[in-house]
């Protein structure tokens, strides 16, 4: 009989939480997903400080785990456009809120150099300071215009009710693909996405850790 374990996820991003819930269901992981802030309130909120997504995720996971006294998972993403000197980088979320995807397209107007990469860093940390991290990087190009498929989940692409859904997915085509990330269905994104592989790896690792402790 499988042991169901709790995963405390330090995020206030509803779409990201739904994305993790989807990965849990798709991989049939015996997990009860807990939004850290719902259980621990303000103790589970952290400020994103760091020069890389990996540093921000690790700092956040450690900080929250030490406050609340249980292991915690945190995740951070970055969008780096070569022609913009690597911007918006770890400030991608703030950039998106201020300028939207159109900000990137306008900045690259007439520029044939459209190489970019989008990445995710996830970190699991214990109150005692043990950490495990996962990083996935997708290289590709910025499109000339936004491209998405209607009806996708909010973590994949935009909709009338969530115009910023999917972040920069609608303007990014991964290498060896013809579709933007906002045109890749959720089941395919389990292996073609940037957050999903990290989430899957984290679930596998945490499940193995929980099973090992249960045998002691």
Secondary structure, 3 states (H helix, E strand, C coil): CCCCEEEEECCCCHHHHHHHHHHHHHHCCCEEEEEHHHHHHHHHCCCCCCCCHHHHHHHHHHHHHHHHCCCEEEEEEEEEEHHHCCCEECCHHHHHHHHHHHHHHHHCCCCCCCEEEEEEEEEEECCCCCEEEEEEEEEEEECCCCCCCCCCCCCCCCCCCCCCCCCCHHHEEECCCCCEHHHCCHHHHHHHCCCHHHHHHHHHHHHHHHHHHHHC
